[in-house]
Amino acid sequence: VEKQKLVKSAKLYAEVYKEDSELRDLTNSAIEDWPK
């Protein structure tokens, strides 16, 4: 049971991290394109 929980949380974390990195890339490009 513990292993299943671990795998589930790892997958969940990976999904969140992936979305987070995409969001970070969007934010970074938006900041770079911002007029100075």
mmCIF entry with sequence, helices, sheets and N, C-alpha, C, O atoms, coordinates in Angstrom:
data_MODEL
# 
_entry.id   MODEL 
# 
_entity.id                         1 
_entity.type                       polymer 
_entity.pdbx_number_of_molecules   1 
# 
_entity_poly.entity_id                      1 
_entity_poly.type                           'polypeptide(L)' 
_entity_poly.nstd_linkage                   no 
_entity_poly.nstd_monomer                   no 
_entity_poly.pdbx_seq_one_letter_code       VEKQKLVKSAKLYAEVYKEDSELRDLTNSAIEDWPK 
_entity_poly.pdbx_seq_one_letter_code_can   VEKQKLVKSAKLYAEVYKEDSELRDLTNSAIEDWPK 
_entity_poly.pdbx_strand_id                 A 
# 
loop_
_entity_poly_seq.entity_id 
_entity_poly_seq.num 
_entity_poly_seq.mon_id 
_entity_poly_seq.hetero 
1 1  VAL n 
1 2  GLU n 
1 3  LYS n 
1 4  GLN n 
1 5  LYS n 
1 6  LEU n 
1 7  VAL n 
1 8  LYS n 
1 9  SER n 
1 10 ALA n 
1 11 LYS n 
1 12 LEU n 
1 13 TYR n 
1 14 ALA n 
1 15 GLU n 
1 16 VAL n 
1 17 TYR n 
1 18 LYS n 
1 19 GLU n 
1 20 ASP n 
1 21 SER n 
1 22 GLU n 
1 23 LEU n 
1 24 ARG n 
1 25 ASP n 
1 26 LEU n 
1 27 THR n 
1 28 ASN n 
1 29 SER n 
1 30 ALA n 
1 31 ILE n 
1 32 GLU n 
1 33 ASP n 
1 34 TRP n 
1 35 PRO n 
1 36 LYS n 
# 
_struct_asym.id          A 
_struct_asym.entity_id   1 
# 
_struct_conf.conf_type_id            HELX_P 
_struct_conf.id                      HELX_P1 
_struct_conf.pdbx_PDB_helix_id       AA1 
_struct_conf.beg_label_comp_id       GLU 
_struct_conf.beg_label_asym_id       A 
_struct_conf.beg_label_seq_id        2 
_struct_conf.pdbx_beg_PDB_ins_code   ? 
_struct_conf.end_label_comp_id       ASP 
_struct_conf.end_label_asym_id       A 
_struct_conf.end_label_seq_id        33 
_struct_conf.pdbx_end_PDB_ins_code   ? 
_struct_conf.beg_auth_comp_id        GLU 
_struct_conf.beg_auth_asym_id        A 
_struct_conf.beg_auth_seq_id         2 
_struct_conf.end_auth_comp_id        ASP 
_struct_conf.end_auth_asym_id        A 
_struct_conf.end_auth_seq_id         33 
_struct_conf.pdbx_PDB_helix_class    1 
_struct_conf.details                 ? 
_struct_conf.pdbx_PDB_helix_length   32 
# 
_struct_conf_type.id          HELX_P 
_struct_conf_type.criteria    ? 
_struct_conf_type.reference   ? 
# 
loop_
_atom_site.group_PDB 
_atom_site.id 
_atom_site.type_symbol 
_atom_site.label_atom_id 
_atom_site.label_alt_id 
_atom_site.label_comp_id 
_atom_site.label_asym_id 
_atom_site.label_entity_id 
_atom_site.label_seq_id 
_atom_site.pdbx_PDB_ins_code 
_atom_site.Cartn_x 
_atom_site.Cartn_y 
_atom_site.Cartn_z 
_atom_site.occupancy 
_atom_site.B_iso_or_equiv 
_atom_site.pdbx_formal_charge 
_atom_site.auth_seq_id 
_atom_site.auth_comp_id 
_atom_site.auth_asym_id 
_atom_site.auth_atom_id 
_atom_site.pdbx_PDB_model_num 
ATOM 1   N N  . VAL A 1 1  ? 0.845  -1.207 0.000   1.00 0.00 ? 1  VAL A N  1 
ATOM 2   C CA . VAL A 1 1  ? 0.000  0.000  0.000   1.00 0.00 ? 1  VAL A CA 1 
ATOM 3   C C  . VAL A 1 1  ? 0.879  1.256  0.000   1.00 0.00 ? 1  VAL A C  1 
ATOM 4   O O  . VAL A 1 1  ? 0.609  2.205  -0.736  1.00 0.00 ? 1  VAL A O  1 
ATOM 5   N N  . GLU A 1 2  ? 1.925  1.258  0.821   1.00 0.00 ? 2  GLU A N  1 
ATOM 6   C CA . GLU A 1 2  ? 2.811  2.418  0.881   1.00 0.00 ? 2  GLU A CA 1 
ATOM 7   C C  . GLU A 1 2  ? 3.442  2.719  -0.469  1.00 0.00 ? 2  GLU A C  1 
ATOM 8   O O  . GLU A 1 2  ? 3.552  3.876  -0.877  1.00 0.00 ? 2  GLU A O  1 
ATOM 9   N N  . LYS A 1 3  ? 3.856  1.654  -1.158  1.00 0.00 ? 3  LYS A N  1 
ATOM 10  C CA . LYS A 1 3  ? 4.507  1.853  -2.460  1.00 0.00 ? 3  LYS A CA 1 
ATOM 11  C C  . LYS A 1 3  ? 3.529  2.494  -3.446  1.00 0.00 ? 3  LYS A C  1 
ATOM 12  O O  . LYS A 1 3  ? 3.905  3.374  -4.221  1.00 0.00 ? 3  LYS A O  1 
ATOM 13  N N  . GLN A 1 4  ? 2.281  2.048  -3.411  1.00 0.00 ? 4  GLN A N  1 
ATOM 14  C CA . GLN A 1 4  ? 1.284  2.629  -4.311  1.00 0.00 ? 4  GLN A CA 1 
ATOM 15  C C  . GLN A 1 4  ? 1.090  4.115  -4.007  1.00 0.00 ? 4  GLN A C  1 
ATOM 16  O O  . GLN A 1 4  ? 0.979  4.932  -4.920  1.00 0.00 ? 4  GLN A O  1 
ATOM 17  N N  . LYS A 1 5  ? 1.049  4.452  -2.735  1.00 0.00 ? 5  LYS A N  1 
ATOM 18  C CA . LYS A 1 5  ? 0.900  5.854  -2.343  1.00 0.00 ? 5  LYS A CA 1 
ATOM 19  C C  . LYS A 1 5  ? 2.076  6.660  -2.866  1.00 0.00 ? 5  LYS A C  1 
ATOM 20  O O  . LYS A 1 5  ? 1.912  7.762  -3.388  1.00 0.00 ? 5  LYS A O  1 
ATOM 21  N N  . LEU A 1 6  ? 3.255  6.094  -2.717  1.00 0.00 ? 6  LEU A N  1 
ATOM 22  C CA . LEU A 1 6  ? 4.482  6.761  -3.145  1.00 0.00 ? 6  LEU A CA 1 
ATOM 23  C C  . LEU A 1 6  ? 4.456  7.015  -4.646  1.00 0.00 ? 6  LEU A C  1 
ATOM 24  O O  . LEU A 1 6  ? 4.763  8.114  -5.106  1.00 0.00 ? 6  LEU A O  1 
ATOM 25  N N  . VAL A 1 7  ? 4.088  5.990  -5.401  1.00 0.00 ? 7  VAL A N  1 
ATOM 26  C CA . VAL A 1 7  ? 4.039  6.115  -6.864  1.00 0.00 ? 7  VAL A CA 1 
ATOM 27  C C  . VAL A 1 7  ? 2.996  7.154  -7.264  1.00 0.00 ? 7  VAL A C  1 
ATOM 28  O O  . VAL A 1 7  ? 3.228  7.969  -8.158  1.00 0.00 ? 7  VAL A O  1 
ATOM 29  N N  . LYS A 1 8  ? 1.850  7.117  -6.597  1.00 0.00 ? 8  LYS A N  1 
ATOM 30  C CA . LYS A 1 8  ? 0.787  8.063  -6.910  1.00 0.00 ? 8  LYS A CA 1 
ATOM 31  C C  . LYS A 1 8  ? 1.232  9.493  -6.638  1.00 0.00 ? 8  LYS A C  1 
ATOM 32  O O  . LYS A 1 8  ? 1.012  10.383 -7.460  1.00 0.00 ? 8  LYS A O  1 
ATOM 33  N N  . SER A 1 9  ? 1.852  9.714  -5.496  1.00 0.00 ? 9  SER A N  1 
ATOM 34  C CA . SER A 1 9  ? 2.291  11.066 -5.164  1.00 0.00 ? 9  SER A CA 1 
ATOM 35  C C  . SER A 1 9  ? 3.424  11.507 -6.077  1.00 0.00 ? 9  SER A C  1 
ATOM 36  O O  . SER A 1 9  ? 3.535  12.691 -6.397  1.00 0.00 ? 9  SER A O  1 
ATOM 37  N N  . ALA A 1 10 ? 4.267  10.570 -6.500  1.00 0.00 ? 10 ALA A N  1 
ATOM 38  C CA . ALA A 1 10 ? 5.359  10.903 -7.417  1.00 0.00 ? 10 ALA A CA 1 
ATOM 39  C C  . ALA A 1 10 ? 4.802  11.342 -8.769  1.00 0.00 ? 10 ALA A C  1 
ATOM 40  O O  . ALA A 1 10 ? 5.286  12.305 -9.365  1.00 0.00 ? 10 ALA A O  1 
ATOM 41  N N  . LYS A 1 11 ? 3.790  10.635 -9.243  1.00 0.00 ? 11 LYS A N  1 
ATOM 42  C CA . LYS A 1 11 ? 3.166  11.006 -10.523 1.00 0.00 ? 11 LYS A CA 1 
ATOM 43  C C  . LYS A 1 11 ? 2.501  12.367 -10.403 1.00 0.00 ? 11 LYS A C  1 
ATOM 44  O O  . LYS A 1 11 ? 2.609  13.208 -11.295 1.00 0.00 ? 11 LYS A O  1 
ATOM 45  N N  . LEU A 1 12 ? 1.819  12.569 -9.296  1.00 0.00 ? 12 LEU A N  1 
ATOM 46  C CA . LEU A 1 12 ? 1.141  13.831 -9.044  1.00 0.00 ? 12 LEU A CA 1 
ATOM 47  C C  . LEU A 1 12 ? 2.163  14.959 -9.015  1.00 0.00 ? 12 LEU A C  1 
ATOM 48  O O  . LEU A 1 12 ? 1.951  16.016 -9.610  1.00 0.00 ? 12 LEU A O  1 
ATOM 49  N N  . TYR A 1 13 ? 3.269  14.730 -8.320  1.00 0.00 ? 13 TYR A N  1 
ATOM 50  C CA . TYR A 1 13 ? 4.335  15.729 -8.217  1.00 0.00 ? 13 TYR A CA 1 
ATOM 51  C C  . TYR A 1 13 ? 4.912  16.034 -9.588  1.00 0.00 ? 13 TYR A C  1 
ATOM 52  O O  . TYR A 1 13 ? 5.164  17.193 -9.919  1.00 0.00 ? 13 TYR A O  1 
ATOM 53  N N  . ALA A 1 14 ? 5.122  14.990 -10.388 1.00 0.00 ? 14 ALA A N  1 
ATOM 54  C CA . ALA A 1 14 ? 5.686  15.171 -11.727 1.00 0.00 ? 14 ALA A CA 1 
ATOM 55  C C  . ALA A 1 14 ? 4.749  16.022 -12.586 1.00 0.00 ? 14 ALA A C  1 
ATOM 56  O O  . ALA A 1 14 ? 5.200  16.896 -13.327 1.00 0.00 ? 14 ALA A O  1 
ATOM 57  N N  . GLU A 1 15 ? 3.454  15.765 -12.484 1.00 0.00 ? 15 GLU A N  1 
ATOM 58  C CA . GLU A 1 15 ? 2.486  16.543 -13.262 1.00 0.00 ? 15 GLU A CA 1 
ATOM 59  C C  . GLU A 1 15 ? 2.505  18.004 -12.832 1.00 0.00 ? 15 GLU A C  1 
ATOM 60  O O  . GLU A 1 15 ? 2.540  18.906 -13.668 1.00 0.00 ? 15 GLU A O  1 
ATOM 61  N N  . VAL A 1 16 ? 2.483  18.225 -11.539 1.00 0.00 ? 16 VAL A N  1 
ATOM 62  C CA . VAL A 1 16 ? 2.496  19.588 -11.011 1.00 0.00 ? 16 VAL A CA 1 
ATOM 63  C C  . VAL A 1 16 ? 3.776  20.291 -11.427 1.00 0.00 ? 16 VAL A C  1 
ATOM 64  O O  . VAL A 1 16 ? 3.753  21.454 -11.829 1.00 0.00 ? 16 VAL A O  1 
ATOM 65  N N  . TYR A 1 17 ? 4.896  19.579 -11.329 1.00 0.00 ? 17 TYR A N  1 
ATOM 66  C CA . TYR A 1 17 ? 6.183  20.177 -11.675 1.00 0.00 ? 17 TYR A CA 1 
ATOM 67  C C  . TYR A 1 17 ? 6.230  20.544 -13.147 1.00 0.00 ? 17 TYR A C  1 
ATOM 68  O O  . TYR A 1 17 ? 6.743  21.601 -13.514 1.00 0.00 ? 17 TYR A O  1 
ATOM 69  N N  . LYS A 1 18 ? 5.688  19.662 -13.997 1.00 0.00 ? 18 LYS A N  1 
ATOM 70  C CA . LYS A 1 18 ? 5.680  19.921 -15.437 1.00 0.00 ? 18 LYS A CA 1 
ATOM 71  C C  . LYS A 1 18 ? 4.871  21.188 -15.730 1.00 0.00 ? 18 LYS A C  1 
ATOM 72  O O  . LYS A 1 18 ? 5.322  22.066 -16.464 1.00 0.00 ? 18 LYS A O  1 
ATOM 73  N N  . GLU A 1 19 ? 3.681  21.270 -15.152 1.00 0.00 ? 19 GLU A N  1 
ATOM 74  C CA . GLU A 1 19 ? 2.843  22.452 -15.359 1.00 0.00 ? 19 GLU A CA 1 
ATOM 75  C C  . GLU A 1 19 ? 3.537  23.686 -14.812 1.00 0.00 ? 19 GLU A C  1 
ATOM 76  O O  . GLU A 1 19 ? 3.478  24.763 -15.404 1.00 0.00 ? 19 GLU A O  1 
ATOM 77  N N  . ASP A 1 20 ? 4.199  23.512 -13.667 1.00 0.00 ? 20 ASP A N  1 
ATOM 78  C CA . ASP A 1 20 ? 4.882  24.629 -13.032 1.00 0.00 ? 20 ASP A CA 1 
ATOM 79  C C  . ASP A 1 20 ? 6.012  25.147 -13.910 1.00 0.00 ? 20 ASP A C  1 
ATOM 80  O O  . ASP A 1 20 ? 6.198  26.357 -14.038 1.00 0.00 ? 20 ASP A O  1 
ATOM 81  N N  . SER A 1 21 ? 6.767  24.235 -14.515 1.00 0.00 ? 21 SER A N  1 
ATOM 82  C CA . SER A 1 21 ? 7.890  24.669 -15.352 1.00 0.00 ? 21 SER A CA 1 
ATOM 83  C C  . SER A 1 21 ? 7.385  25.355 -16.617 1.00 0.00 ? 21 SER A C  1 
ATOM 84  O O  . SER A 1 21 ? 8.013  26.293 -17.107 1.00 0.00 ? 21 SER A O  1 
ATOM 85  N N  . GLU A 1 22 ? 6.257  24.891 -17.146 1.00 0.00 ? 22 GLU A N  1 
ATOM 86  C CA . GLU A 1 22 ? 5.677  25.552 -18.316 1.00 0.00 ? 22 GLU A CA 1 
ATOM 87  C C  . GLU A 1 22 ? 5.235  26.962 -17.933 1.00 0.00 ? 22 GLU A C  1 
ATOM 88  O O  . GLU A 1 22 ? 5.434  27.915 -18.687 1.00 0.00 ? 22 GLU A O  1 
ATOM 89  N N  . LEU A 1 23 ? 4.640  27.079 -16.760 1.00 0.00 ? 23 LEU A N  1 
ATOM 90  C CA . LEU A 1 23 ? 4.194  28.377 -16.267 1.00 0.00 ? 23 LEU A CA 1 
ATOM 91  C C  . LEU A 1 23 ? 5.392  29.293 -16.061 1.00 0.00 ? 23 LEU A C  1 
ATOM 92  O O  . LEU A 1 23 ? 5.332  30.481 -16.377 1.00 0.00 ? 23 LEU A O  1 
ATOM 93  N N  . ARG A 1 24 ? 6.482  28.738 -15.528 1.00 0.00 ? 24 ARG A N  1 
ATOM 94  C CA . ARG A 1 24 ? 7.695  29.511 -15.289 1.00 0.00 ? 24 ARG A CA 1 
ATOM 95  C C  . ARG A 1 24 ? 8.273  30.009 -16.607 1.00 0.00 ? 24 ARG A C  1 
ATOM 96  O O  . ARG A 1 24 ? 8.721  31.152 -16.704 1.00 0.00 ? 24 ARG A O  1 
ATOM 97  N N  . ASP A 1 25 ? 8.263  29.145 -17.626 1.00 0.00 ? 25 ASP A N  1 
ATOM 98  C CA . ASP A 1 25 ? 8.770  29.548 -18.943 1.00 0.00 ? 25 ASP A CA 1 
ATOM 99  C C  . ASP A 1 25 ? 7.925  30.693 -19.505 1.00 0.00 ? 25 ASP A C  1 
ATOM 100 O O  . ASP A 1 25 ? 8.456  31.656 -20.059 1.00 0.00 ? 25 ASP A O  1 
ATOM 101 N N  . LEU A 1 26 ? 6.618  30.576 -19.357 1.00 0.00 ? 26 LEU A N  1 
ATOM 102 C CA . LEU A 1 26 ? 5.726  31.633 -19.830 1.00 0.00 ? 26 LEU A CA 1 
ATOM 103 C C  . LEU A 1 26 ? 6.034  32.941 -19.120 1.00 0.00 ? 26 LEU A C  1 
ATOM 104 O O  . LEU A 1 26 ? 6.131  33.996 -19.748 1.00 0.00 ? 26 LEU A O  1 
ATOM 105 N N  . THR A 1 27 ? 6.186  32.861 -17.810 1.00 0.00 ? 27 THR A N  1 
ATOM 106 C CA . THR A 1 27 ? 6.473  34.053 -17.016 1.00 0.00 ? 27 THR A CA 1 
ATOM 107 C C  . THR A 1 27 ? 7.792  34.669 -17.430 1.00 0.00 ? 27 THR A C  1 
ATOM 108 O O  . THR A 1 27 ? 7.887  35.885 -17.594 1.00 0.00 ? 27 THR A O  1 
ATOM 109 N N  . ASN A 1 28 ? 8.814  33.841 -17.601 1.00 0.00 ? 28 ASN A N  1 
ATOM 110 C CA . ASN A 1 28 ? 10.131 34.342 -17.991 1.00 0.00 ? 28 ASN A CA 1 
ATOM 111 C C  . ASN A 1 28 ? 10.087 35.028 -19.351 1.00 0.00 ? 28 ASN A C  1 
ATOM 112 O O  . ASN A 1 28 ? 10.663 36.102 -19.521 1.00 0.00 ? 28 ASN A O  1 
ATOM 113 N N  . SER A 1 29 ? 9.412  34.421 -20.315 1.00 0.00 ? 29 SER A N  1 
ATOM 114 C CA . SER A 1 29 ? 9.358  35.025 -21.645 1.00 0.00 ? 29 SER A CA 1 
ATOM 115 C C  . SER A 1 29 ? 8.547  36.323 -21.601 1.00 0.00 ? 29 SER A C  1 
ATOM 116 O O  . SER A 1 29 ? 8.849  37.274 -22.321 1.00 0.00 ? 29 SER A O  1 
ATOM 117 N N  . ALA A 1 30 ? 7.524  36.356 -20.759 1.00 0.00 ? 30 ALA A N  1 
ATOM 118 C CA . ALA A 1 30 ? 6.728  37.575 -20.623 1.00 0.00 ? 30 ALA A CA 1 
ATOM 119 C C  . ALA A 1 30 ? 7.578  38.694 -20.030 1.00 0.00 ? 30 ALA A C  1 
ATOM 120 O O  . ALA A 1 30 ? 7.483  39.845 -20.454 1.00 0.00 ? 30 ALA A O  1 
ATOM 121 N N  . ILE A 1 31 ? 8.404  38.351 -19.053 1.00 0.00 ? 31 ILE A N  1 
ATOM 122 C CA . ILE A 1 31 ? 9.283  39.344 -18.419 1.00 0.00 ? 31 ILE A CA 1 
ATOM 123 C C  . ILE A 1 31 ? 10.319 39.840 -19.425 1.00 0.00 ? 31 ILE A C  1 
ATOM 124 O O  . ILE A 1 31 ? 10.617 41.034 -19.473 1.00 0.00 ? 31 ILE A O  1 
ATOM 125 N N  . GLU A 1 32 ? 10.865 38.934 -20.220 1.00 0.00 ? 32 GLU A N  1 
ATOM 126 C CA . GLU A 1 32 ? 11.878 39.315 -21.207 1.00 0.00 ? 32 GLU A CA 1 
ATOM 127 C C  . GLU A 1 32 ? 11.293 40.238 -22.275 1.00 0.00 ? 32 GLU A C  1 
ATOM 128 O O  . GLU A 1 32 ? 11.959 41.159 -22.748 1.00 0.00 ? 32 GLU A O  1 
ATOM 129 N N  . ASP A 1 33 ? 10.029 39.977 -22.650 1.00 0.00 ? 33 ASP A N  1 
ATOM 130 C CA . ASP A 1 33 ? 9.394  40.782 -23.696 1.00 0.00 ? 33 ASP A CA 1 
ATOM 131 C C  . ASP A 1 33 ? 8.862  42.113 -23.170 1.00 0.00 ? 33 ASP A C  1 
ATOM 132 O O  . ASP A 1 33 ? 8.479  42.990 -23.945 1.00 0.00 ? 33 ASP A O  1 
ATOM 133 N N  . TRP A 1 34 ? 8.843  42.253 -21.853 1.00 0.00 ? 34 TRP A N  1 
ATOM 134 C CA . TRP A 1 34 ? 8.314  43.472 -21.246 1.00 0.00 ? 34 TRP A CA 1 
ATOM 135 C C  . TRP A 1 34 ? 9.173  44.672 -21.637 1.00 0.00 ? 34 TRP A C  1 
ATOM 136 O O  . TRP A 1 34 ? 10.396 44.617 -21.512 1.00 0.00 ? 34 TRP A O  1 
ATOM 137 N N  . PRO A 1 35 ? 8.555  45.752 -22.106 1.00 0.00 ? 35 PRO A N  1 
ATOM 138 C CA . PRO A 1 35 ? 9.362  46.935 -22.470 1.00 0.00 ? 35 PRO A CA 1 
ATOM 139 C C  . PRO A 1 35 ? 10.072 47.502 -21.251 1.00 0.00 ? 35 PRO A C  1 
ATOM 140 O O  . PRO A 1 35 ? 9.482  47.606 -20.175 1.00 0.00 ? 35 PRO A O  1 
ATOM 141 N N  . LYS A 1 36 ? 11.307 47.858 -21.414 1.00 0.00 ? 36 LYS A N  1 
ATOM 142 C CA . LYS A 1 36 ? 12.113 48.326 -20.284 1.00 0.00 ? 36 LYS A CA 1 
ATOM 143 C C  . LYS A 1 36 ? 11.824 49.811 -20.010 1.00 0.00 ? 36 LYS A C  1 
ATOM 144 O O  . LYS A 1 36 ? 12.404 50.395 -19.095 1.00 0.00 ? 36 LYS A O  1 
# 
